[in-house]
């Protein structure tokens, strides 16, 4: 059975807030809480794939310490843009 869209959003918010690395808990948790409902299906699927990645890599991509894989460039850009607000 396919996951309901509303349940997927709630799950992704929870996963964003409970990363295991405090910096990512804050960055991704805030992003997801405020923006997850605004993502289209492609962005949502990419964000879900991002959450599978290693926390250290995610943090380095967001902070500019490491090159961002092309599949995550757009979603990381969205995350970073919310940090500047």
PLY file of the C-alpha trace (Angstrom):
ply
format ascii 1.0
element vertex 85
property float x
property float y
property float z
element edge 84
property int vertex1
property int vertex2
end_header
0.00 0.00 0.00
1.31 3.43 -0.94
2.08 5.92 1.79
-0.39 8.79 2.07
1.08 12.15 1.09
0.26 13.68 4.48
1.98 10.79 6.28
5.04 11.15 4.05
5.32 14.83 4.94
5.05 14.08 8.66
7.66 11.31 8.38
10.10 13.55 6.51
9.69 16.32 9.08
10.38 13.84 11.87
13.44 12.45 10.07
14.68 15.99 9.47
14.47 16.84 13.17
16.16 13.63 14.34
19.29 13.36 12.26
21.79 12.53 14.98
23.95 15.55 14.24
22.64 18.62 16.07
23.59 21.05 13.30
21.58 19.07 10.76
18.70 18.64 13.22
18.44 22.42 13.35
19.04 23.17 9.66
16.96 20.37 8.15
14.34 20.41 10.89
13.66 24.12 10.40
13.67 23.74 6.64
11.25 20.82 6.68
8.89 22.34 9.24
8.58 25.58 7.27
8.88 24.39 3.66
8.08 20.71 3.18
4.50 21.44 2.11
5.75 23.77 -0.63
7.91 21.18 -2.37
6.61 19.59 -5.55
6.70 15.80 -5.91
10.11 15.72 -7.59
11.62 17.99 -4.92
10.00 15.94 -2.18
11.44 12.71 -3.59
14.88 14.29 -3.90
14.65 15.58 -0.32
13.73 12.09 0.85
16.82 10.70 -0.92
18.95 13.45 0.66
17.87 12.31 4.12
19.38 8.89 3.43
22.82 10.43 2.91
25.53 10.69 5.56
25.07 13.58 8.01
28.66 14.78 7.61
28.24 14.97 3.83
24.93 16.82 4.10
26.45 19.36 6.48
29.47 19.90 4.22
27.24 20.33 1.16
25.10 22.90 2.97
28.07 24.76 4.44
30.00 24.79 1.15
32.79 22.58 2.44
32.25 19.91 -0.20
30.94 19.85 -3.77
27.24 19.03 -3.99
26.29 16.00 -6.11
24.23 17.17 -9.09
21.13 15.28 -7.96
21.00 17.38 -4.77
22.01 20.80 -6.11
18.49 22.24 -6.36
17.26 21.02 -2.98
20.45 22.07 -1.20
20.10 25.49 -2.84
16.57 25.75 -1.42
17.80 24.73 2.03
20.66 27.24 1.94
18.38 30.05 0.76
16.17 29.54 3.84
19.23 29.94 6.08
19.81 33.43 4.75
16.34 34.67 5.60
0 1
1 2
2 3
3 4
4 5
5 6
6 7
7 8
8 9
9 10
10 11
11 12
12 13
13 14
14 15
15 16
16 17
17 18
18 19
19 20
20 21
21 22
22 23
23 24
24 25
25 26
26 27
27 28
28 29
29 30
30 31
31 32
32 33
33 34
34 35
35 36
36 37
37 38
38 39
39 40
40 41
41 42
42 43
43 44
44 45
45 46
46 47
47 48
48 49
49 50
50 51
51 52
52 53
53 54
54 55
55 56
56 57
57 58
58 59
59 60
60 61
61 62
62 63
63 64
64 65
65 66
66 67
67 68
68 69
69 70
70 71
71 72
72 73
73 74
74 75
75 76
76 77
77 78
78 79
79 80
80 81
81 82
82 83
83 84
